[in-house]
Amino acid sequence: MGRTLYDKLWDSHVIRAYDDGSALLYVDKHLLHEVSTPQSFIAIEKKNRRVRRPSANLAVPDHVVSTVDRHLPIADPLARAQTQRLVENVARHDIPFIPLNDKRQGIVHVIGPEQGFTLPGIVLACGDSHTSTHGAFGCLAFGIGASECGIVMATQAIRQQRARTMRVNFVGERSPFVTAKDIALALIARIGANGAAGHAVEYAGPVISAMSMAERLTLCNMSIEAGARVGLIAPDETTFAYLRGRPMAPKGEMFERALAYWRTLPSDSDAVFDRELTLDVSQVEPHVTWGTSPEDAAPIGSRVPSPDDEAEPTRRERRRRALAYMGLKPGEALENIAIDVVFIGSCTNSRIEDLRAAAAVAAGRRVADRVKALVVPGSGLVREQAEREGLAKIFLDAGFEWREPGCSMCVGMNGDTLAQSQRSASTSNRNFEGRQGVGGRTHLMSPAMAAAAAITGHLTDVRKLTGAAS
């Protein structure tokens, strides 16, 4: 029987297998940021341990850093201390580090691929749930806890439970403005926020083959919102072209040798998955969320659903609570929902392709009165390229704020937050209660849809705004 991509990645990294289905896995690469690792360094130093392979790690501050006034000290004392502690810890252990004043600085899940640190065939860990992002390169990437970060640094290994396998095949022709974000939201709405729990999800089919790396990264990023810890896409010519010449990727003969191995990774034609699912993207429209879970997503032309439509009591009550928190009423047209803040950024949608899509909508238009709109590039290199291409000027001319790179409003722990009851149109990955600030109300969508909301002041079908509606 053939093997899946997940099987190949898992089997090639097992150090020791256990009777309960778990195994001790070798970890090739480890990404660090300032929030998840302070306790990790304390733990290994208490045991007089050193980082086993410093060069297998890469650290960058991203979660709590300010996206304005970067020349000034971080205002929040805790955030300032966390960032400084990272500087001290990596220096003491000789870990490669991208500092705050380096133009390569950015969100950990943006800079890993950008620098060529993320590669096919590896196991990559990070103290952040959205590490699934990196699976877009055909590597086994997953989030771990703070204590596990210390274990990985000290031993270059971690014990994990083997997952079941699930393949989602995407077929059909995409309509204009239907992005990877819309496809991800449509999938999560269909299978639920726990629909892929316990599975490593491989995305496949002609739609995936046609996607850019940026779109693949968005899709794998959202895997965690479907309940999976691992999202995967088999490496192909698009992957290889992206990696060639990246600063930390193999060079010359080593790249060619790596390429020969990477070509063996895709799932075998006779591989059997524990679960298979097909989604026809020709039936997918631009989506937005209306509730407090990514599964609360619907086409922009829809109306807010009623709790009474839910037969299952627990789900009915969850929907009732979600609508109360979001301040919405059943039957309300999604396109009539006014917003206060627009956030274009996060590890989901802050790459240059995302900014181009948003700028194309914003060009020649103005942000609606009373709306605050932020554009936060995923890295300094993305920011620099956007400025070279004139995208920053488009945003500024339209009334958007042009920020420094960081996690920003996605996590609401860096000064970029919603006020009580403020409503956002956001390109981030989570719309949980309080995610963007206490009492803040979040609607998830694609960059183009977020830009359209900024222009009109309410959730908007970007196809109508741009004349692309059929």
SULJO-V319332 format. One record per residue. N is the residue number from 1. D_LAST is the distance of its C-alpha to the last C-alpha in whole Angstrom. Layout:
<<N D_LAST> <N D_LAST>>
This chain:
<<1 46> <2 44> <3 43> <4 39> <5 39> <6 40> <7 43> <8 44> <9 43> <10 45> <11 48> <12 49> <13 49> <14 52> <15 55> <16 56> <17 55> <18 56> <19 56> <20 54> <21 51> <22 51> <23 52> <24 53> <25 50> <26 51> <27 49> <28 48> <29 46> <30 46> <31 44> <32 46> <33 45> <34 47> <35 46> <36 47> <37 50> <38 53> <39 54> <40 54> <41 56> <42 58> <43 59> <44 59> <45 62> <46 64> <47 64> <48 65> <49 63> <50 61> <51 57> <52 58> <53 55> <54 54> <55 52> <56 50> <57 49> <58 47> <59 47> <60 45> <61 44> <62 41> <63 40> <64 43> <65 43> <66 42> <67 39> <68 40> <69 44> <70 44> <71 48> <72 49> <73 50> <74 48> <75 49> <76 49> <77 52> <78 51> <79 48> <80 50> <81 53> <82 50> <83 49> <84 53> <85 54> <86 51> <87 53> <88 56> <89 56> <90 54> <91 57> <92 59> <93 58> <94 57> <95 53> <96 51> <97 49> <98 46> <99 48> <100 46> <101 47> <102 45> <103 42> <104 41> <105 41> <106 38> <107 37> <108 39> <109 36> <110 34> <111 38> <112 39> <113 36> <114 36> <115 40> <116 40> <117 42> <118 40> <119 40> <120 40> <121 42> <122 44> <123 44> <124 43> <125 44> <126 43> <127 44> <128 40> <129 38> <130 35> <131 37> <132 35> <133 33> <134 35> <135 35> <136 32> <137 35> <138 36> <139 39> <140 40> <141 39> <142 40> <143 41> <144 45> <145 47> <146 49> <147 52> <148 51> <149 50> <150 54> <151 54> <152 52> <153 53> <154 57> <155 57> <156 53> <157 53> <158 51> <159 51> <160 48> <161 47> <162 46> <163 42> <164 41> <165 38> <166 34> <167 32> <168 28> <169 26> <170 22> <171 21> <172 17> <173 15> <174 13> <175 9> <176 9> <177 12> <178 13> <179 17> <180 20> <181 21> <182 18> <183 19> <184 22> <185 22> <186 20> <187 23> <188 25> <189 24> <190 24> <191 28> <192 29> <193 31> <194 34> <195 32> <196 33> <197 37> <198 40> <199 37> <200 37> <201 33> <202 32> <203 28> <204 28> <205 26> <206 24> <207 21> <208 24> <209 26> <210 23> <211 23> <212 25> <213 28> <214 27> <215 24> <216 27> <217 29> <218 26> <219 26> <220 29> <221 30> <222 28> <223 30> <224 33> <225 31> <226 30> <227 34> <228 35> <229 37> <230 36> <231 33> <232 33> <233 31> <234 34> <235 35> <236 33> <237 33> <238 31> <239 33> <240 36> <241 35> <242 34> <243 37> <244 39> <245 41> <246 41> <247 44> <248 45> <249 44> <250 46> <251 47> <252 48> <253 50> <254 49> <255 46> <256 46> <257 48> <258 45> <259 43> <260 45> <261 45> <262 41> <263 40> <264 42> <265 40> <266 37> <267 38> <268 40> <269 38> <270 40> <271 40> <272 39> <273 38> <274 39> <275 35> <276 32> <277 28> <278 25> <279 22> <280 18> <281 16> <282 13> <283 13> <284 14> <285 11> <286 13> <287 16> <288 19> <289 22> <290 24> <291 28> <292 30> <293 30> <294 27> <295 26> <296 25> <297 22> <298 18> <299 15> <300 14> <301 13> <302 16> <303 20> <304 23> <305 25> <306 28> <307 31> <308 32> <309 29> <310 31> <311 34> <312 36> <313 38> <314 38> <315 34> <316 34> <317 37> <318 35> <319 32> <320 34> <321 35> <322 32> <323 31> <324 34> <325 34> <326 31> <327 31> <328 28> <329 28> <330 27> <331 24> <332 23> <333 19> <334 19> <335 17> <336 20> <337 23> <338 24> <339 26> <340 29> <341 29> <342 26> <343 28> <344 26> <345 29> <346 31> <347 31> <348 28> <349 26> <350 28> <351 28> <352 28> <353 24> <354 23> <355 25> <356 23> <357 19> <358 21> <359 22> <360 19> <361 17> <362 21> <363 22> <364 23> <365 22> <366 25> <367 25> <368 25> <369 29> <370 31> <371 28> <372 30> <373 28> <374 30> <375 29> <376 32> <377 32> <378 33> <379 36> <380 38> <381 37> <382 33> <383 34> <384 36> <385 33> <386 31> <387 33> <388 34> <389 30> <390 30> <391 28> <392 30> <393 31> <394 27> <395 27> <396 31> <397 29> <398 27> <399 29> <400 29> <401 32> <402 33> <403 35> <404 37> <405 36> <406 37> <407 36> <408 35> <409 34> <410 33> <411 36> <412 37> <413 41> <414 41> <415 41> <416 37> <417 36> <418 35> <419 37> <420 38> <421 35> <422 33> <423 29> <424 27> <425 24> <426 25> <427 24> <428 28> <429 28> <430 30> <431 30> <432 33> <433 35> <434 37> <435 35> <436 34> <437 37> <438 39> <439 37> <440 34> <441 31> <442 28> <443 24> <444 23> <445 20> <446 19> <447 20> <448 17> <449 17> <450 20> <451 20> <452 17> <453 20> <454 22> <455 21> <456 20> <457 23> <458 21> <459 19> <460 15> <461 12> <462 12> <463 8> <464 9> <465 12> <466 11> <467 8> <468 6> <469 4> <470 0>>
